[in-house]
Amino acid sequence: MTTSITKTTSLRRNRPGTKLEDAYQFEHIPLEQFDSAFALQEYLQSLIRKDKENLDLLVELPPGQDEETWQYEHLRQLCLELNYLVVQLETECNRETCPEMKADEWMYLCAAHQTSMNCCAIDYIVHTLDGATTLLNSHRYFPSRISIPDTSLKHYQPISRRLYRIFAHAWFHHREIFESFENENMLYGRFLKLSDRYGLVAKNLLIIPNNYNNEDTDNNNVNDASLKIQEKT
């Protein structure tokens, strides 16, 4: 049995020269068969490739795993995949089209600086992803991917709130890109399911309508006079 498992896991690598369309074509296997220091990450990525639309399964805690570590791997994966959304946003989101980071009646100040300041939307988004990725990879706060220190759990909610703002800006100001990306990746749906399961973002901060596909809201109709400003939280 051990030999069989070792043979299976040893093949879970893309060979040099593999075409993009042929990459990651691995058979999904149980978590306990992953022979890797990053087993939980690889298992999550395998689940996503297998059935990205099964959101309940994707956020369900695997048997015998630590809840905080599972959330950690999800947040890391969200940051990875949000970079693909940023690439698409850059085709129309810039200093001229979106000089401020807005979503609905909210304007967000960037916390990536010594003093929070107003950044254009695309800079805010890049700063947010860079900051979240740096924090999640910090050995000071997350020295192990097997066990998360209790003192580091406080970072989950702020990271999640800021990641949510990326989705919110895309929905209110770049609707076509948002919907095209979501139809292909189901990333926002996964984020919402994760947040709901583990209480990562307060309900009153979720400003994208639940039935957004049927909304007729003008994605550029933001009332500057009634903007609510959020800074570092």
mmCIF file of the C-alpha atoms, coordinates in Angstrom:
data_MODEL
# 
_entry.id   MODEL 
# 
loop_
_atom_site.group_PDB 
_atom_site.id 
_atom_site.type_symbol 
_atom_site.label_atom_id 
_atom_site.label_alt_id 
_atom_site.label_comp_id 
_atom_site.label_asym_id 
_atom_site.label_entity_id 
_atom_site.label_seq_id 
_atom_site.pdbx_PDB_ins_code 
_atom_site.Cartn_x 
_atom_site.Cartn_y 
_atom_site.Cartn_z 
_atom_site.occupancy 
_atom_site.B_iso_or_equiv 
_atom_site.pdbx_formal_charge 
_atom_site.auth_seq_id 
_atom_site.auth_comp_id 
_atom_site.auth_asym_id 
_atom_site.auth_atom_id 
_atom_site.pdbx_PDB_model_num 
ATOM 1   C CA . MET A 1 1   ? 0.000   0.000  0.000   1.00 0.00 ? 1   MET A CA 1 
ATOM 2   C CA . THR A 1 2   ? 2.805   2.393  0.878   1.00 0.00 ? 2   THR A CA 1 
ATOM 3   C CA . THR A 1 3   ? 4.496   1.772  -2.462  1.00 0.00 ? 3   THR A CA 1 
ATOM 4   C CA . SER A 1 4   ? 1.265   2.509  -4.341  1.00 0.00 ? 4   SER A CA 1 
ATOM 5   C CA . ILE A 1 5   ? 0.716   5.803  -2.532  1.00 0.00 ? 5   ILE A CA 1 
ATOM 6   C CA . THR A 1 6   ? 4.307   6.903  -3.077  1.00 0.00 ? 6   THR A CA 1 
ATOM 7   C CA . LYS A 1 7   ? 4.027   6.154  -6.783  1.00 0.00 ? 7   LYS A CA 1 
ATOM 8   C CA . THR A 1 8   ? 0.791   8.143  -7.036  1.00 0.00 ? 8   THR A CA 1 
ATOM 9   C CA . THR A 1 9   ? 2.077   11.211 -5.218  1.00 0.00 ? 9   THR A CA 1 
ATOM 10  C CA . SER A 1 10  ? 5.401   11.237 -7.067  1.00 0.00 ? 10  SER A CA 1 
ATOM 11  C CA . LEU A 1 11  ? 3.531   11.840 -10.322 1.00 0.00 ? 11  LEU A CA 1 
ATOM 12  C CA . ARG A 1 12  ? 1.737   14.960 -9.048  1.00 0.00 ? 12  ARG A CA 1 
ATOM 13  C CA . ARG A 1 13  ? 4.133   17.355 -10.738 1.00 0.00 ? 13  ARG A CA 1 
ATOM 14  C CA . ASN A 1 14  ? 4.005   18.972 -14.145 1.00 0.00 ? 14  ASN A CA 1 
ATOM 15  C CA . ARG A 1 15  ? 6.816   17.680 -16.323 1.00 0.00 ? 15  ARG A CA 1 
ATOM 16  C CA . PRO A 1 16  ? 9.085   20.223 -18.052 1.00 0.00 ? 16  PRO A CA 1 
ATOM 17  C CA . GLY A 1 17  ? 7.509   21.278 -21.329 1.00 0.00 ? 17  GLY A CA 1 
ATOM 18  C CA . THR A 1 18  ? 3.931   20.499 -20.267 1.00 0.00 ? 18  THR A CA 1 
ATOM 19  C CA . LYS A 1 19  ? 1.416   22.573 -22.233 1.00 0.00 ? 19  LYS A CA 1 
ATOM 20  C CA . LEU A 1 20  ? -0.821  24.891 -20.234 1.00 0.00 ? 20  LEU A CA 1 
ATOM 21  C CA . GLU A 1 21  ? -3.983  23.039 -21.214 1.00 0.00 ? 21  GLU A CA 1 
ATOM 22  C CA . ASP A 1 22  ? -2.411  19.783 -19.998 1.00 0.00 ? 22  ASP A CA 1 
ATOM 23  C CA . ALA A 1 23  ? -1.084  21.131 -16.701 1.00 0.00 ? 23  ALA A CA 1 
ATOM 24  C CA . TYR A 1 24  ? -2.330  19.866 -13.333 1.00 0.00 ? 24  TYR A CA 1 
ATOM 25  C CA . GLN A 1 25  ? -4.239  16.959 -14.845 1.00 0.00 ? 25  GLN A CA 1 
ATOM 26  C CA . PHE A 1 26  ? -3.832  14.883 -11.698 1.00 0.00 ? 26  PHE A CA 1 
ATOM 27  C CA . GLU A 1 27  ? -6.307  12.419 -10.297 1.00 0.00 ? 27  GLU A CA 1 
ATOM 28  C CA . HIS A 1 28  ? -7.913  13.721 -7.108  1.00 0.00 ? 28  HIS A CA 1 
ATOM 29  C CA . ILE A 1 29  ? -6.797  11.674 -4.108  1.00 0.00 ? 29  ILE A CA 1 
ATOM 30  C CA . PRO A 1 30  ? -7.655  11.703 -0.385  1.00 0.00 ? 30  PRO A CA 1 
ATOM 31  C CA . LEU A 1 31  ? -5.785  14.176 1.790   1.00 0.00 ? 31  LEU A CA 1 
ATOM 32  C CA . GLU A 1 32  ? -3.922  11.440 3.642   1.00 0.00 ? 32  GLU A CA 1 
ATOM 33  C CA . GLN A 1 33  ? -2.307  10.312 0.379   1.00 0.00 ? 33  GLN A CA 1 
ATOM 34  C CA . PHE A 1 34  ? -0.601  13.653 -0.239  1.00 0.00 ? 34  PHE A CA 1 
ATOM 35  C CA . ASP A 1 35  ? 3.075   13.148 0.560   1.00 0.00 ? 35  ASP A CA 1 
ATOM 36  C CA . SER A 1 36  ? 4.157   16.764 0.795   1.00 0.00 ? 36  SER A CA 1 
ATOM 37  C CA . ALA A 1 37  ? 5.009   19.474 3.303   1.00 0.00 ? 37  ALA A CA 1 
ATOM 38  C CA . PHE A 1 38  ? 2.214   21.463 1.653   1.00 0.00 ? 38  PHE A CA 1 
ATOM 39  C CA . ALA A 1 39  ? -0.340  18.658 1.639   1.00 0.00 ? 39  ALA A CA 1 
ATOM 40  C CA . LEU A 1 40  ? -3.288  20.800 2.754   1.00 0.00 ? 40  LEU A CA 1 
ATOM 41  C CA . GLN A 1 41  ? -2.598  23.429 0.107   1.00 0.00 ? 41  GLN A CA 1 
ATOM 42  C CA . GLU A 1 42  ? -2.281  20.803 -2.619  1.00 0.00 ? 42  GLU A CA 1 
ATOM 43  C CA . TYR A 1 43  ? -5.435  19.074 -1.431  1.00 0.00 ? 43  TYR A CA 1 
ATOM 44  C CA . LEU A 1 44  ? -7.403  22.343 -1.561  1.00 0.00 ? 44  LEU A CA 1 
ATOM 45  C CA . GLN A 1 45  ? -6.126  23.120 -5.039  1.00 0.00 ? 45  GLN A CA 1 
ATOM 46  C CA . SER A 1 46  ? -7.035  19.608 -6.142  1.00 0.00 ? 46  SER A CA 1 
ATOM 47  C CA . LEU A 1 47  ? -10.560 20.061 -4.780  1.00 0.00 ? 47  LEU A CA 1 
ATOM 48  C CA . ILE A 1 48  ? -10.925 23.323 -6.699  1.00 0.00 ? 48  ILE A CA 1 
ATOM 49  C CA . ARG A 1 49  ? -9.798  21.723 -9.951  1.00 0.00 ? 49  ARG A CA 1 
ATOM 50  C CA . LYS A 1 50  ? -12.121 18.771 -9.384  1.00 0.00 ? 50  LYS A CA 1 
ATOM 51  C CA . ASP A 1 51  ? -15.316 20.751 -8.738  1.00 0.00 ? 51  ASP A CA 1 
ATOM 52  C CA . LYS A 1 52  ? -14.980 24.516 -8.267  1.00 0.00 ? 52  LYS A CA 1 
ATOM 53  C CA . GLU A 1 53  ? -18.771 24.903 -8.159  1.00 0.00 ? 53  GLU A CA 1 
ATOM 54  C CA . ASN A 1 54  ? -19.223 22.680 -5.096  1.00 0.00 ? 54  ASN A CA 1 
ATOM 55  C CA . LEU A 1 55  ? -18.687 25.537 -2.657  1.00 0.00 ? 55  LEU A CA 1 
ATOM 56  C CA . ASP A 1 56  ? -19.884 23.648 0.414   1.00 0.00 ? 56  ASP A CA 1 
ATOM 57  C CA . LEU A 1 57  ? -17.348 20.904 -0.222  1.00 0.00 ? 57  LEU A CA 1 
ATOM 58  C CA . LEU A 1 58  ? -14.565 23.404 -0.854  1.00 0.00 ? 58  LEU A CA 1 
ATOM 59  C CA . VAL A 1 59  ? -14.929 25.130 2.512   1.00 0.00 ? 59  VAL A CA 1 
ATOM 60  C CA . GLU A 1 60  ? -15.846 22.029 4.527   1.00 0.00 ? 60  GLU A CA 1 
ATOM 61  C CA . LEU A 1 61  ? -13.150 21.235 7.072   1.00 0.00 ? 61  LEU A CA 1 
ATOM 62  C CA . PRO A 1 62  ? -11.374 17.979 6.144   1.00 0.00 ? 62  PRO A CA 1 
ATOM 63  C CA . PRO A 1 63  ? -11.577 15.315 8.872   1.00 0.00 ? 63  PRO A CA 1 
ATOM 64  C CA . GLY A 1 64  ? -8.821  15.562 11.442  1.00 0.00 ? 64  GLY A CA 1 
ATOM 65  C CA . GLN A 1 65  ? -7.648  18.981 10.285  1.00 0.00 ? 65  GLN A CA 1 
ATOM 66  C CA . ASP A 1 66  ? -7.266  22.180 12.253  1.00 0.00 ? 66  ASP A CA 1 
ATOM 67  C CA . GLU A 1 67  ? -9.929  24.808 11.464  1.00 0.00 ? 67  GLU A CA 1 
ATOM 68  C CA . GLU A 1 68  ? -7.531  27.748 11.725  1.00 0.00 ? 68  GLU A CA 1 
ATOM 69  C CA . THR A 1 69  ? -5.010  26.115 9.389   1.00 0.00 ? 69  THR A CA 1 
ATOM 70  C CA . TRP A 1 70  ? -7.759  25.356 6.866   1.00 0.00 ? 70  TRP A CA 1 
ATOM 71  C CA . GLN A 1 71  ? -8.815  29.015 6.852   1.00 0.00 ? 71  GLN A CA 1 
ATOM 72  C CA . TYR A 1 72  ? -5.179  30.015 6.432   1.00 0.00 ? 72  TYR A CA 1 
ATOM 73  C CA . GLU A 1 73  ? -4.780  27.876 3.314   1.00 0.00 ? 73  GLU A CA 1 
ATOM 74  C CA . HIS A 1 74  ? -7.996  29.292 1.873   1.00 0.00 ? 74  HIS A CA 1 
ATOM 75  C CA . LEU A 1 75  ? -6.813  32.865 2.403   1.00 0.00 ? 75  LEU A CA 1 
ATOM 76  C CA . ARG A 1 76  ? -3.498  32.080 0.721   1.00 0.00 ? 76  ARG A CA 1 
ATOM 77  C CA . GLN A 1 77  ? -5.336  30.514 -2.211  1.00 0.00 ? 77  GLN A CA 1 
ATOM 78  C CA . LEU A 1 78  ? -7.680  33.490 -2.519  1.00 0.00 ? 78  LEU A CA 1 
ATOM 79  C CA . CYS A 1 79  ? -4.703  35.823 -2.785  1.00 0.00 ? 79  CYS A CA 1 
ATOM 80  C CA . LEU A 1 80  ? -3.175  33.637 -5.486  1.00 0.00 ? 80  LEU A CA 1 
ATOM 81  C CA . GLU A 1 81  ? -6.335  33.542 -7.589  1.00 0.00 ? 81  GLU A CA 1 
ATOM 82  C CA . LEU A 1 82  ? -7.221  37.202 -7.097  1.00 0.00 ? 82  LEU A CA 1 
ATOM 83  C CA . ASN A 1 83  ? -4.067  38.063 -9.010  1.00 0.00 ? 83  ASN A CA 1 
ATOM 84  C CA . TYR A 1 84  ? -5.769  36.717 -12.143 1.00 0.00 ? 84  TYR A CA 1 
ATOM 85  C CA . LEU A 1 85  ? -8.667  39.108 -11.564 1.00 0.00 ? 85  LEU A CA 1 
ATOM 86  C CA . VAL A 1 86  ? -6.206  41.991 -11.163 1.00 0.00 ? 86  VAL A CA 1 
ATOM 87  C CA . VAL A 1 87  ? -4.658  41.197 -14.541 1.00 0.00 ? 87  VAL A CA 1 
ATOM 88  C CA . GLN A 1 88  ? -8.090  41.547 -16.139 1.00 0.00 ? 88  GLN A CA 1 
ATOM 89  C CA . LEU A 1 89  ? -8.943  44.704 -14.194 1.00 0.00 ? 89  LEU A CA 1 
ATOM 90  C CA . GLU A 1 90  ? -5.759  46.399 -15.381 1.00 0.00 ? 90  GLU A CA 1 
ATOM 91  C CA . THR A 1 91  ? -7.195  46.547 -18.902 1.00 0.00 ? 91  THR A CA 1 
ATOM 92  C CA . GLU A 1 92  ? -9.605  49.287 -17.813 1.00 0.00 ? 92  GLU A CA 1 
ATOM 93  C CA . CYS A 1 93  ? -8.919  50.195 -14.160 1.00 0.00 ? 93  CYS A CA 1 
ATOM 94  C CA . ASN A 1 94  ? -6.254  52.899 -13.915 1.00 0.00 ? 94  ASN A CA 1 
ATOM 95  C CA . ARG A 1 95  ? -5.520  56.286 -12.359 1.00 0.00 ? 95  ARG A CA 1 
ATOM 96  C CA . GLU A 1 96  ? -7.732  58.056 -14.869 1.00 0.00 ? 96  GLU A CA 1 
ATOM 97  C CA . THR A 1 97  ? -10.798 55.796 -14.807 1.00 0.00 ? 97  THR A CA 1 
ATOM 98  C CA . CYS A 1 98  ? -10.699 54.985 -11.070 1.00 0.00 ? 98  CYS A CA 1 
ATOM 99  C CA . PRO A 1 99  ? -8.699  57.687 -9.235  1.00 0.00 ? 99  PRO A CA 1 
ATOM 100 C CA . GLU A 1 100 ? -10.104 56.520 -5.883  1.00 0.00 ? 100 GLU A CA 1 
ATOM 101 C CA . MET A 1 101 ? -10.874 53.135 -4.361  1.00 0.00 ? 101 MET A CA 1 
ATOM 102 C CA . LYS A 1 102 ? -14.671 53.172 -4.289  1.00 0.00 ? 102 LYS A CA 1 
ATOM 103 C CA . ALA A 1 103 ? -17.489 50.664 -4.117  1.00 0.00 ? 103 ALA A CA 1 
ATOM 104 C CA . ASP A 1 104 ? -21.124 51.754 -3.859  1.00 0.00 ? 104 ASP A CA 1 
ATOM 105 C CA . GLU A 1 105 ? -21.204 54.504 -1.188  1.00 0.00 ? 105 GLU A CA 1 
ATOM 106 C CA . TRP A 1 106 ? -17.867 53.510 0.291   1.00 0.00 ? 106 TRP A CA 1 
ATOM 107 C CA . MET A 1 107 ? -14.443 54.990 -0.321  1.00 0.00 ? 107 MET A CA 1 
ATOM 108 C CA . TYR A 1 108 ? -11.498 53.091 1.119   1.00 0.00 ? 108 TYR A CA 1 
ATOM 109 C CA . LEU A 1 109 ? -8.202  54.598 2.241   1.00 0.00 ? 109 LEU A CA 1 
ATOM 110 C CA . CYS A 1 110 ? -5.123  52.472 1.726   1.00 0.00 ? 110 CYS A CA 1 
ATOM 111 C CA . ALA A 1 111 ? -3.531  51.058 4.883   1.00 0.00 ? 111 ALA A CA 1 
ATOM 112 C CA . ALA A 1 112 ? -0.319  50.011 3.135   1.00 0.00 ? 112 ALA A CA 1 
ATOM 113 C CA . HIS A 1 113 ? 1.350   53.285 4.082   1.00 0.00 ? 113 HIS A CA 1 
ATOM 114 C CA . GLN A 1 114 ? 2.651   54.682 7.352   1.00 0.00 ? 114 GLN A CA 1 
ATOM 115 C CA . THR A 1 115 ? -0.416  56.921 7.389   1.00 0.00 ? 115 THR A CA 1 
ATOM 116 C CA . SER A 1 116 ? -3.537  55.735 5.587   1.00 0.00 ? 116 SER A CA 1 
ATOM 117 C CA . MET A 1 117 ? -3.985  57.606 2.322   1.00 0.00 ? 117 MET A CA 1 
ATOM 118 C CA . ASN A 1 118 ? -6.109  57.789 -0.788  1.00 0.00 ? 118 ASN A CA 1 
ATOM 119 C CA . CYS A 1 119 ? -4.758  55.567 -3.582  1.00 0.00 ? 119 CYS A CA 1 
ATOM 120 C CA . CYS A 1 120 ? -6.254  55.025 -7.007  1.00 0.00 ? 120 CYS A CA 1 
ATOM 121 C CA . ALA A 1 121 ? -8.226  51.794 -7.127  1.00 0.00 ? 121 ALA A CA 1 
ATOM 122 C CA . ILE A 1 122 ? -5.700  49.653 -8.974  1.00 0.00 ? 122 ILE A CA 1 
ATOM 123 C CA . ASP A 1 123 ? -2.883  50.741 -6.630  1.00 0.00 ? 123 ASP A CA 1 
ATOM 124 C CA . TYR A 1 124 ? -5.081  50.022 -3.613  1.00 0.00 ? 124 TYR A CA 1 
ATOM 125 C CA . ILE A 1 125 ? -5.857  46.571 -4.977  1.00 0.00 ? 125 ILE A CA 1 
ATOM 126 C CA . VAL A 1 126 ? -2.207  45.743 -5.672  1.00 0.00 ? 126 VAL A CA 1 
ATOM 127 C CA . HIS A 1 127 ? -1.122  47.098 -2.277  1.00 0.00 ? 127 HIS A CA 1 
ATOM 128 C CA . THR A 1 128 ? -3.838  45.049 -0.581  1.00 0.00 ? 128 THR A CA 1 
ATOM 129 C CA . LEU A 1 129 ? -2.843  41.808 -2.282  1.00 0.00 ? 129 LEU A CA 1 
ATOM 130 C CA . ASP A 1 130 ? 0.850   42.423 -1.694  1.00 0.00 ? 130 ASP A CA 1 
ATOM 131 C CA . GLY A 1 131 ? 0.220   43.217 1.972   1.00 0.00 ? 131 GLY A CA 1 
ATOM 132 C CA . ALA A 1 132 ? -1.992  40.183 2.541   1.00 0.00 ? 132 ALA A CA 1 
ATOM 133 C CA . THR A 1 133 ? 0.449   37.859 0.788   1.00 0.00 ? 133 THR A CA 1 
ATOM 134 C CA . THR A 1 134 ? 3.404   39.239 2.739   1.00 0.00 ? 134 THR A CA 1 
ATOM 135 C CA . LEU A 1 135 ? 1.558   38.862 6.035   1.00 0.00 ? 135 LEU A CA 1 
ATOM 136 C CA . LEU A 1 136 ? 0.413   35.312 5.312   1.00 0.00 ? 136 LEU A CA 1 
ATOM 137 C CA . ASN A 1 137 ? 3.976   34.347 4.383   1.00 0.00 ? 137 ASN A CA 1 
ATOM 138 C CA . SER A 1 138 ? 5.507   36.030 7.417   1.00 0.00 ? 138 SER A CA 1 
ATOM 139 C CA . HIS A 1 139 ? 7.414   33.583 9.630   1.00 0.00 ? 139 HIS A CA 1 
ATOM 140 C CA . ARG A 1 140 ? 6.877   36.001 12.495  1.00 0.00 ? 140 ARG A CA 1 
ATOM 141 C CA . TYR A 1 141 ? 3.092   35.612 12.437  1.00 0.00 ? 141 TYR A CA 1 
ATOM 142 C CA . PHE A 1 142 ? 2.753   32.270 10.665  1.00 0.00 ? 142 PHE A CA 1 
ATOM 143 C CA . PRO A 1 143 ? 5.878   30.250 11.479  1.00 0.00 ? 143 PRO A CA 1 
ATOM 144 C CA . SER A 1 144 ? 4.195   26.953 10.566  1.00 0.00 ? 144 SER A CA 1 
ATOM 145 C CA . ARG A 1 145 ? 1.552   25.794 8.102   1.00 0.00 ? 145 ARG A CA 1 
ATOM 146 C CA . ILE A 1 146 ? 0.593   22.961 10.412  1.00 0.00 ? 146 ILE A CA 1 
ATOM 147 C CA . SER A 1 147 ? -0.445  24.999 13.442  1.00 0.00 ? 147 SER A CA 1 
ATOM 148 C CA . ILE A 1 148 ? -1.428  28.681 13.643  1.00 0.00 ? 148 ILE A CA 1 
ATOM 149 C CA . PRO A 1 149 ? -0.502  30.671 16.776  1.00 0.00 ? 149 PRO A CA 1 
ATOM 150 C CA . ASP A 1 150 ? -3.533  32.049 18.619  1.00 0.00 ? 150 ASP A CA 1 
ATOM 151 C CA . THR A 1 151 ? -2.032  35.541 18.470  1.00 0.00 ? 151 THR A CA 1 
ATOM 152 C CA . SER A 1 152 ? -2.039  35.428 14.653  1.00 0.00 ? 152 SER A CA 1 
ATOM 153 C CA . LEU A 1 153 ? -5.726  34.589 14.232  1.00 0.00 ? 153 LEU A CA 1 
ATOM 154 C CA . LYS A 1 154 ? -6.606  38.273 14.667  1.00 0.00 ? 154 LYS A CA 1 
ATOM 155 C CA . HIS A 1 155 ? -5.257  38.914 11.155  1.00 0.00 ? 155 HIS A CA 1 
ATOM 156 C CA . TYR A 1 156 ? -7.839  36.747 9.382   1.00 0.00 ? 156 TYR A CA 1 
ATOM 157 C CA . GLN A 1 157 ? -10.721 39.212 9.544   1.00 0.00 ? 157 GLN A CA 1 
ATOM 158 C CA . PRO A 1 158 ? -8.774  42.345 8.455   1.00 0.00 ? 158 PRO A CA 1 
ATOM 159 C CA . ILE A 1 159 ? -7.267  40.409 5.538   1.00 0.00 ? 159 ILE A CA 1 
ATOM 160 C CA . SER A 1 160 ? -10.702 39.139 4.520   1.00 0.00 ? 160 SER A CA 1 
ATOM 161 C CA . ARG A 1 161 ? -12.319 42.581 4.723   1.00 0.00 ? 161 ARG A CA 1 
ATOM 162 C CA . ARG A 1 162 ? -9.693  44.081 2.455   1.00 0.00 ? 162 ARG A CA 1 
ATOM 163 C CA . LEU A 1 163 ? -9.871  41.239 -0.038  1.00 0.00 ? 163 LEU A CA 1 
ATOM 164 C CA . TYR A 1 164 ? -13.640 41.676 -0.161  1.00 0.00 ? 164 TYR A CA 1 
ATOM 165 C CA . ARG A 1 165 ? -13.184 45.295 -1.251  1.00 0.00 ? 165 ARG A CA 1 
ATOM 166 C CA . ILE A 1 166 ? -11.421 44.085 -4.392  1.00 0.00 ? 166 ILE A CA 1 
ATOM 167 C CA . PHE A 1 167 ? -14.503 42.083 -5.350  1.00 0.00 ? 167 PHE A CA 1 
ATOM 168 C CA . ALA A 1 168 ? -16.751 45.025 -4.432  1.00 0.00 ? 168 ALA A CA 1 
ATOM 169 C CA . HIS A 1 169 ? -14.853 47.531 -6.560  1.00 0.00 ? 169 HIS A CA 1 
ATOM 170 C CA . ALA A 1 170 ? -14.870 45.135 -9.499  1.00 0.00 ? 170 ALA A CA 1 
ATOM 171 C CA . TRP A 1 171 ? -18.614 44.547 -9.178  1.00 0.00 ? 171 TRP A CA 1 
ATOM 172 C CA . PHE A 1 172 ? -19.609 48.212 -8.908  1.00 0.00 ? 172 PHE A CA 1 
ATOM 173 C CA . HIS A 1 173 ? -17.155 49.648 -11.432 1.00 0.00 ? 173 HIS A CA 1 
ATOM 174 C CA . HIS A 1 174 ? -16.091 46.820 -13.754 1.00 0.00 ? 174 HIS A CA 1 
ATOM 175 C CA . ARG A 1 175 ? -19.188 44.625 -13.836 1.00 0.00 ? 175 ARG A CA 1 
ATOM 176 C CA . GLU A 1 176 ? -18.472 42.871 -17.113 1.00 0.00 ? 176 GLU A CA 1 
ATOM 177 C CA . ILE A 1 177 ? -15.004 41.807 -15.959 1.00 0.00 ? 177 ILE A CA 1 
ATOM 178 C CA . PHE A 1 178 ? -16.352 40.732 -12.569 1.00 0.00 ? 178 PHE A CA 1 
ATOM 179 C CA . GLU A 1 179 ? -19.093 38.555 -14.025 1.00 0.00 ? 179 GLU A CA 1 
ATOM 180 C CA . SER A 1 180 ? -16.861 37.013 -16.684 1.00 0.00 ? 180 SER A CA 1 
ATOM 181 C CA . PHE A 1 181 ? -14.228 36.144 -14.079 1.00 0.00 ? 181 PHE A CA 1 
ATOM 182 C CA . GLU A 1 182 ? -16.795 34.826 -11.607 1.00 0.00 ? 182 GLU A CA 1 
ATOM 183 C CA . ASN A 1 183 ? -18.532 32.668 -14.202 1.00 0.00 ? 183 ASN A CA 1 
ATOM 184 C CA . GLU A 1 184 ? -15.216 31.018 -14.964 1.00 0.00 ? 184 GLU A CA 1 
ATOM 185 C CA . ASN A 1 185 ? -13.718 30.749 -11.479 1.00 0.00 ? 185 ASN A CA 1 
ATOM 186 C CA . MET A 1 186 ? -16.498 30.993 -8.852  1.00 0.00 ? 186 MET A CA 1 
ATOM 187 C CA . LEU A 1 187 ? -13.966 32.783 -6.624  1.00 0.00 ? 187 LEU A CA 1 
ATOM 188 C CA . TYR A 1 188 ? -16.353 35.329 -5.124  1.00 0.00 ? 188 TYR A CA 1 
ATOM 189 C CA . GLY A 1 189 ? -18.857 32.594 -4.357  1.00 0.00 ? 189 GLY A CA 1 
ATOM 190 C CA . ARG A 1 190 ? -16.145 30.611 -2.595  1.00 0.00 ? 190 ARG A CA 1 
ATOM 191 C CA . PHE A 1 191 ? -15.047 33.686 -0.652  1.00 0.00 ? 191 PHE A CA 1 
ATOM 192 C CA . LEU A 1 192 ? -18.620 34.329 0.518   1.00 0.00 ? 192 LEU A CA 1 
ATOM 193 C CA . LYS A 1 193 ? -19.091 30.711 1.549   1.00 0.00 ? 193 LYS A CA 1 
ATOM 194 C CA . LEU A 1 194 ? -15.807 30.759 3.471   1.00 0.00 ? 194 LEU A CA 1 
ATOM 195 C CA . SER A 1 195 ? -16.690 34.047 5.158   1.00 0.00 ? 195 SER A CA 1 
ATOM 196 C CA . ASP A 1 196 ? -20.126 32.805 6.137   1.00 0.00 ? 196 ASP A CA 1 
ATOM 197 C CA . ARG A 1 197 ? -18.773 29.524 7.495   1.00 0.00 ? 197 ARG A CA 1 
ATOM 198 C CA . TYR A 1 198 ? -16.035 31.090 9.616   1.00 0.00 ? 198 TYR A CA 1 
ATOM 199 C CA . GLY A 1 199 ? -17.333 34.619 10.279  1.00 0.00 ? 199 GLY A CA 1 
ATOM 200 C CA . LEU A 1 200 ? -14.586 36.438 8.400   1.00 0.00 ? 200 LEU A CA 1 
ATOM 201 C CA . VAL A 1 201 ? -16.519 39.499 7.193   1.00 0.00 ? 201 VAL A CA 1 
ATOM 202 C CA . ALA A 1 202 ? -19.410 41.137 9.047   1.00 0.00 ? 202 ALA A CA 1 
ATOM 203 C CA . LYS A 1 203 ? -22.730 40.963 7.187   1.00 0.00 ? 203 LYS A CA 1 
ATOM 204 C CA . ASN A 1 204 ? -23.160 44.747 7.216   1.00 0.00 ? 204 ASN A CA 1 
ATOM 205 C CA . LEU A 1 205 ? -19.943 45.125 5.203   1.00 0.00 ? 205 LEU A CA 1 
ATOM 206 C CA . LEU A 1 206 ? -21.120 42.839 2.387   1.00 0.00 ? 206 LEU A CA 1 
ATOM 207 C CA . ILE A 1 207 ? -22.356 45.460 -0.078  1.00 0.00 ? 207 ILE A CA 1 
ATOM 208 C CA . ILE A 1 208 ? -22.608 43.365 -3.261  1.00 0.00 ? 208 ILE A CA 1 
ATOM 209 C CA . PRO A 1 209 ? -26.278 42.304 -3.558  1.00 0.00 ? 209 PRO A CA 1 
ATOM 210 C CA . ASN A 1 210 ? -26.910 38.609 -2.986  1.00 0.00 ? 210 ASN A CA 1 
ATOM 211 C CA . ASN A 1 211 ? -28.768 38.383 -6.302  1.00 0.00 ? 211 ASN A CA 1 
ATOM 212 C CA . TYR A 1 212 ? -26.251 40.529 -8.172  1.00 0.00 ? 212 TYR A CA 1 
ATOM 213 C CA . ASN A 1 213 ? -26.894 38.762 -11.474 1.00 0.00 ? 213 ASN A CA 1 
ATOM 214 C CA . ASN A 1 214 ? -30.403 40.225 -11.532 1.00 0.00 ? 214 ASN A CA 1 
ATOM 215 C CA . GLU A 1 215 ? -29.529 43.713 -10.306 1.00 0.00 ? 215 GLU A CA 1 
ATOM 216 C CA . ASP A 1 216 ? -29.896 46.741 -12.563 1.00 0.00 ? 216 ASP A CA 1 
ATOM 217 C CA . THR A 1 217 ? -27.660 48.945 -10.449 1.00 0.00 ? 217 THR A CA 1 
ATOM 218 C CA . ASP A 1 218 ? -25.573 51.356 -12.504 1.00 0.00 ? 218 ASP A CA 1 
ATOM 219 C CA . ASN A 1 219 ? -21.998 50.296 -11.797 1.00 0.00 ? 219 ASN A CA 1 
ATOM 220 C CA . ASN A 1 220 ? -20.722 53.847 -12.258 1.00 0.00 ? 220 ASN A CA 1 
ATOM 221 C CA . ASN A 1 221 ? -23.451 55.641 -10.305 1.00 0.00 ? 221 ASN A CA 1 
ATOM 222 C CA . VAL A 1 222 ? -21.692 56.373 -7.024  1.00 0.00 ? 222 VAL A CA 1 
ATOM 223 C CA . ASN A 1 223 ? -22.844 59.392 -5.032  1.00 0.00 ? 223 ASN A CA 1 
ATOM 224 C CA . ASP A 1 224 ? -19.624 61.148 -3.989  1.00 0.00 ? 224 ASP A CA 1 
ATOM 225 C CA . ALA A 1 225 ? -21.474 63.418 -1.576  1.00 0.00 ? 225 ALA A CA 1 
ATOM 226 C CA . SER A 1 226 ? -22.605 60.492 0.574   1.00 0.00 ? 226 SER A CA 1 
ATOM 227 C CA . LEU A 1 227 ? -19.396 58.472 0.579   1.00 0.00 ? 227 LEU A CA 1 
ATOM 228 C CA . LYS A 1 228 ? -18.572 56.535 3.707   1.00 0.00 ? 228 LYS A CA 1 
ATOM 229 C CA . ILE A 1 229 ? -14.846 56.407 4.316   1.00 0.00 ? 229 ILE A CA 1 
ATOM 230 C CA . GLN A 1 230 ? -13.049 53.422 5.780   1.00 0.00 ? 230 GLN A CA 1 
ATOM 231 C CA . GLU A 1 231 ? -9.407  53.594 6.655   1.00 0.00 ? 231 GLU A CA 1 
ATOM 232 C CA . LYS A 1 232 ? -7.400  50.775 8.218   1.00 0.00 ? 232 LYS A CA 1 
ATOM 233 C CA . THR A 1 233 ? -10.082 48.422 9.515   1.00 0.00 ? 233 THR A CA 1 
# 
